[in-house]
Amino acid sequence: MSIRDKLFSKQFVTKGVKFAFIGAVGTVLNLGILYGLTTYAHVYYILSELIAILIVFAFNYIGNIMVGNIKIESEPRMGGSGATGRDSPRSD
């Protein structure tokens, strides 16, 4: 399968649209939280932005997990030097 076929496959386009939608909702949410905290709660602008960024980061992450753009493995992968046993203490 060529790169062109992969880029224009239905699955790739669908994932891209879902990702973009969640990102757009996150942007609107960020602006709304920032405006609400700064204007109505009278929180300092920088602190308002920090709070908004943290909330929207979590929203985007959870949203992408829910629509299937991010897969979480239930079991950790084995690899690296830990799998070979080189980092374990010697039993001489």
PyRosetta script that sets phi, psi and omega in degrees:
from pyrosetta import init, pose_from_sequence

init()
pose = pose_from_sequence("MSIRDKLFSKQFVTKGVKFAFIGAVGTVLNLGILYGLTTYAHVYYILSELIAILIVFAFNYIGNIMVGNIKIESEPRMGGSGATGRDSPRSD")
pose.set_psi(1, 130.2)
pose.set_omega(1, -178.0)
pose.set_phi(2, -81.7)
pose.set_psi(2, 166.6)
pose.set_omega(2, 178.8)
pose.set_phi(3, -62.4)
pose.set_psi(3, -39.2)
pose.set_omega(3, 179.5)
pose.set_phi(4, -60.7)
pose.set_psi(4, -42.0)
pose.set_omega(4, 178.8)
pose.set_phi(5, -64.7)
pose.set_psi(5, -39.4)
pose.set_omega(5, 179.5)
pose.set_phi(6, -67.8)
pose.set_psi(6, -41.4)
pose.set_omega(6, -178.1)
pose.set_phi(7, -66.0)
pose.set_psi(7, -32.2)
pose.set_omega(7, -177.5)
pose.set_phi(8, -105.5)
pose.set_psi(8, 15.3)
pose.set_omega(8, 176.8)
pose.set_phi(9, -71.9)
pose.set_psi(9, 152.9)
pose.set_omega(9, -177.4)
pose.set_phi(10, -61.0)
pose.set_psi(10, -40.8)
pose.set_omega(10, -178.5)
pose.set_phi(11, -64.2)
pose.set_psi(11, -42.7)
pose.set_omega(11, -178.9)
pose.set_phi(12, -66.0)
pose.set_psi(12, -43.7)
pose.set_omega(12, 179.5)
pose.set_phi(13, -65.7)
pose.set_psi(13, -41.5)
pose.set_omega(13, 179.1)
pose.set_phi(14, -61.7)
pose.set_psi(14, -45.0)
pose.set_omega(14, 177.9)
pose.set_phi(15, -63.0)
pose.set_psi(15, -39.2)
pose.set_omega(15, 179.2)
pose.set_phi(16, -64.2)
pose.set_psi(16, -41.3)
pose.set_omega(16, 178.9)
pose.set_phi(17, -65.7)
pose.set_psi(17, -43.2)
pose.set_omega(17, 177.9)
pose.set_phi(18, -61.6)
pose.set_psi(18, -43.7)
pose.set_omega(18, -179.7)
pose.set_phi(19, -62.7)
pose.set_psi(19, -44.5)
pose.set_omega(19, 180.0)
pose.set_phi(20, -65.2)
pose.set_psi(20, -38.9)
pose.set_omega(20, 178.9)
pose.set_phi(21, -63.5)
pose.set_psi(21, -45.6)
pose.set_omega(21, 178.6)
pose.set_phi(22, -63.3)
pose.set_psi(22, -39.6)
pose.set_omega(22, 177.3)
pose.set_phi(23, -63.4)
pose.set_psi(23, -40.7)
pose.set_omega(23, 179.1)
pose.set_phi(24, -66.5)
pose.set_psi(24, -42.8)
pose.set_omega(24, 177.2)
pose.set_phi(25, -63.0)
pose.set_psi(25, -39.5)
pose.set_omega(25, 177.8)
pose.set_phi(26, -62.9)
pose.set_psi(26, -38.0)
pose.set_omega(26, 178.5)
pose.set_phi(27, -65.1)
pose.set_psi(27, -45.3)
pose.set_omega(27, 178.0)
pose.set_phi(28, -64.3)
pose.set_psi(28, -41.1)
pose.set_omega(28, 178.0)
pose.set_phi(29, -62.5)
pose.set_psi(29, -42.5)
pose.set_omega(29, 177.9)
pose.set_phi(30, -58.9)
pose.set_psi(30, -48.4)
pose.set_omega(30, -179.8)
pose.set_phi(31, -64.2)
pose.set_psi(31, -38.4)
pose.set_omega(31, 179.1)
pose.set_phi(32, -65.6)
pose.set_psi(32, -43.7)
pose.set_omega(32, 179.0)
pose.set_phi(33, -65.6)
pose.set_psi(33, -44.8)
pose.set_omega(33, 179.3)
pose.set_phi(34, -59.2)
pose.set_psi(34, -47.6)
pose.set_omega(34, -179.5)
pose.set_phi(35, -63.7)
pose.set_psi(35, -44.9)
pose.set_omega(35, -178.2)
pose.set_phi(36, -64.5)
pose.set_psi(36, -45.0)
pose.set_omega(36, -179.5)
pose.set_phi(37, -68.0)
pose.set_psi(37, -39.8)
pose.set_omega(37, -177.2)
pose.set_phi(38, -74.1)
pose.set_psi(38, -44.8)
pose.set_omega(38, -173.8)
pose.set_phi(39, -81.0)
pose.set_psi(39, -49.3)
pose.set_omega(39, -172.0)
pose.set_phi(40, -94.6)
pose.set_psi(40, -35.6)
pose.set_omega(40, -179.0)
pose.set_phi(41, -92.1)
pose.set_psi(41, -8.5)
pose.set_omega(41, 178.9)
pose.set_phi(42, 56.2)
pose.set_psi(42, 41.4)
pose.set_omega(42, 175.5)
pose.set_phi(43, -88.8)
pose.set_psi(43, 143.6)
pose.set_omega(43, 179.6)
pose.set_phi(44, -55.5)
pose.set_psi(44, 141.5)
pose.set_omega(44, -172.9)
pose.set_phi(45, -54.4)
pose.set_psi(45, -47.7)
pose.set_omega(45, -176.9)
pose.set_phi(46, -65.3)
pose.set_psi(46, -41.3)
pose.set_omega(46, 177.8)
pose.set_phi(47, -65.4)
pose.set_psi(47, -39.7)
pose.set_omega(47, 176.5)
pose.set_phi(48, -60.2)
pose.set_psi(48, -43.3)
pose.set_omega(48, 179.9)
pose.set_phi(49, -66.4)
pose.set_psi(49, -39.4)
pose.set_omega(49, 178.0)
pose.set_phi(50, -61.9)
pose.set_psi(50, -45.2)
pose.set_omega(50, 178.4)
pose.set_phi(51, -62.6)
pose.set_psi(51, -44.0)
pose.set_omega(51, -179.8)
pose.set_phi(52, -62.9)
pose.set_psi(52, -42.0)
pose.set_omega(52, 179.7)
pose.set_phi(53, -62.0)
pose.set_psi(53, -44.6)
pose.set_omega(53, -179.4)
pose.set_phi(54, -64.1)
pose.set_psi(54, -42.4)
pose.set_omega(54, -179.8)
pose.set_phi(55, -66.2)
pose.set_psi(55, -44.9)
pose.set_omega(55, -177.0)
pose.set_phi(56, -71.3)
pose.set_psi(56, -32.6)
pose.set_omega(56, 175.3)
pose.set_phi(57, -59.0)
pose.set_psi(57, -48.2)
pose.set_omega(57, 179.1)
pose.set_phi(58, -64.4)
pose.set_psi(58, -41.5)
pose.set_omega(58, 178.7)
pose.set_phi(59, -60.4)
pose.set_psi(59, -47.4)
pose.set_omega(59, -179.2)
pose.set_phi(60, -63.9)
pose.set_psi(60, -41.7)
pose.set_omega(60, -179.4)
pose.set_phi(61, -63.6)
pose.set_psi(61, -50.6)
pose.set_omega(61, -179.6)
pose.set_phi(62, -65.1)
pose.set_psi(62, -39.4)
pose.set_omega(62, 178.2)
pose.set_phi(63, -61.7)
pose.set_psi(63, -42.6)
pose.set_omega(63, 179.0)
pose.set_phi(64, -69.8)
pose.set_psi(64, -30.5)
pose.set_omega(64, 174.4)
pose.set_phi(65, -67.5)
pose.set_psi(65, -43.3)
pose.set_omega(65, -176.1)
pose.set_phi(66, -66.5)
pose.set_psi(66, -35.0)
pose.set_omega(66, -180.0)
pose.set_phi(67, -88.9)
pose.set_psi(67, -3.4)
pose.set_omega(67, 173.7)
pose.set_phi(68, 92.7)
pose.set_psi(68, 11.2)
pose.set_omega(68, 177.2)
pose.set_phi(69, -75.4)
pose.set_psi(69, -24.9)
pose.set_omega(69, 179.1)
pose.set_phi(70, -120.6)
pose.set_psi(70, 129.0)
pose.set_omega(70, 177.3)
pose.set_phi(71, -104.1)
pose.set_psi(71, 131.9)
pose.set_omega(71, 176.7)
pose.set_phi(72, -108.1)
pose.set_psi(72, 125.6)
pose.set_omega(72, -179.6)
pose.set_phi(73, -82.6)
pose.set_psi(73, 137.1)
pose.set_omega(73, -179.1)
pose.set_phi(74, -78.7)
pose.set_psi(74, -26.3)
pose.set_omega(74, 179.2)
pose.set_phi(75, -115.4)
pose.set_psi(75, 138.2)
pose.set_omega(75, 179.4)
pose.set_phi(76, -67.9)
pose.set_psi(76, 147.9)
pose.set_omega(76, 177.0)
pose.set_phi(77, -77.5)
pose.set_psi(77, 146.0)
pose.set_omega(77, 174.4)
pose.set_phi(78, -101.8)
pose.set_psi(78, 133.4)
pose.set_omega(78, -179.4)
pose.set_phi(79, 179.2)
pose.set_psi(79, -179.3)
pose.set_omega(79, 179.6)
pose.set_phi(80, 73.4)
pose.set_psi(80, -160.1)
pose.set_omega(80, -175.6)
pose.set_phi(81, -75.2)
pose.set_psi(81, -21.2)
pose.set_omega(81, -180.0)
pose.set_phi(82, -66.2)
pose.set_psi(82, -31.5)
pose.set_omega(82, -178.1)
pose.set_phi(83, -74.7)
pose.set_psi(83, -24.4)
pose.set_omega(83, -178.3)
pose.set_phi(84, -86.2)
pose.set_psi(84, -15.8)
pose.set_omega(84, 179.2)
pose.set_phi(85, 85.2)
pose.set_psi(85, 6.7)
pose.set_omega(85, -179.3)
pose.set_phi(86, -70.1)
pose.set_psi(86, -24.7)
pose.set_omega(86, -178.9)
pose.set_phi(87, -87.8)
pose.set_psi(87, -8.7)
pose.set_omega(87, -179.4)
pose.set_phi(88, -78.3)
pose.set_psi(88, 152.0)
pose.set_omega(88, -179.9)
pose.set_phi(89, -66.2)
pose.set_psi(89, 151.4)
pose.set_omega(89, -178.9)
pose.set_phi(90, -76.1)
pose.set_psi(90, 147.7)
pose.set_omega(90, 178.2)
pose.set_phi(91, -113.1)
pose.set_psi(91, 51.3)
pose.set_omega(91, -180.0)
pose.set_phi(92, -76.7)
pose.dump_pdb("model.pdb")
